Amino acid sequence: MATIELSRENFYHNLSQLALKAGGRERLAVVLKDNAYGHGLELMARMAHEYGIKEAVVISNAEAERIRDLFDNILVLGDTPRVDEKLSYAVSSTELLEELDPQVKLELKIDTGMHRNGIMLAELETALSIVKERGLRLFGVMTHYRSADELTGEYYWQKKRFESVRRKVREAGFASTRFHSHNSAALLRSRSFDEAIARVGIAIYGYNTLPAAFEAVELRPVLSLWARRVSSRRLRAGERVGYGGTFVAPREMTVSAYDLGYGDGWPRGDAALPYQTAEGLPILGRVSMDFISVEGDRERICVMEDARRAAKHFGTICYEMTTALMPTIPRVVKE
Ligand SMILES: *Cc1c(COP(=O)(O)O)cnc(C)c1O
């Protein structure tokens, strides 16, 4: 079985850079959904707690349960609301407001332009009157940017819309409701962050997804993916490796199999365009379900040290590279 190593030092470095942007670590809500973007939910949650982070964001009640003792509040983005002092819930429809238990800590999600989910701006008044009539607990109001990581002005008009939402909610008399809209890219490009929390995901894991034109905050990948040697063989020139024999040894060479494959969430890719490991060793031939082959006979190889480099190779985004890594791969914190 392959192994994932998590660098505490790099994680803390990223958190410190983001805390500078946000104006304090107490304003960082670490986004740990989807097994902490594939890094490992409990280990990342524990490290964040040890750093002094008080807020987390997850997708489900099941994820929240696994880390509930480590945070003051956990925002659940996509599950059935429960009455629980520790948990707040993103609510995206007026129908749900009509049914909600008034004790639920509600975070009303507003659609300011992404058009994925959230209450439309035109429904805001109706939503607020339901909240008032039913005596619901409006703990927060939130929105999400559709293109904070692109070099356009879109972030600004969505931000403007959200500011008008904030005014309206305040005017309606909700004095203690909190407001939040920033993900990693929005926080990294903001100049005067003034919201209650920033919901930071990809940046805490070490990836700055802003184009180079923005002022660069240096972040460091937390995750590295390692594989162990299973067996080695000496091949003569012309002998072939793996399914379909797509790799032909150009000379006499030593080839070893390592314990990582697409069954672990590593992309199968295109054998004609081989991915290179962290040490620059090309994967030879096709990726199997549980094995890859590489030249040489090192005991351990670092397959991925930077998910952005890998994402570029496979034509995807760093989020998908790490999130795809199966929860069954053992994770260890490297101190
Ligand atoms: C996933 C998510 C985030 C985090 O986004 P990053 O780009 O990873 O920082 C923030 N808010 C919401 C609502 C999300 O779904």
The ligand as an ORCA input file, in Angstrom:
! r2SCAN-3c Opt
* xyz 0 1
  C     -15.200     24.210     -1.011
  C     -15.727     25.493     -0.546
  C     -14.855     26.496     -0.069
  C     -13.348     26.390     -0.140
  O     -12.888     26.748     -1.426
  P     -11.318     26.805     -1.764
  O     -11.265     27.283     -3.167
  O     -10.818     25.410     -1.660
  O     -10.702     27.697     -0.770
  C     -15.419     27.638      0.489
  N     -16.761     27.793      0.538
  C     -17.620     26.868      0.053
  C     -19.088     27.110      0.130
  C     -17.131     25.690     -0.514
  O     -17.988     24.782     -1.009
*
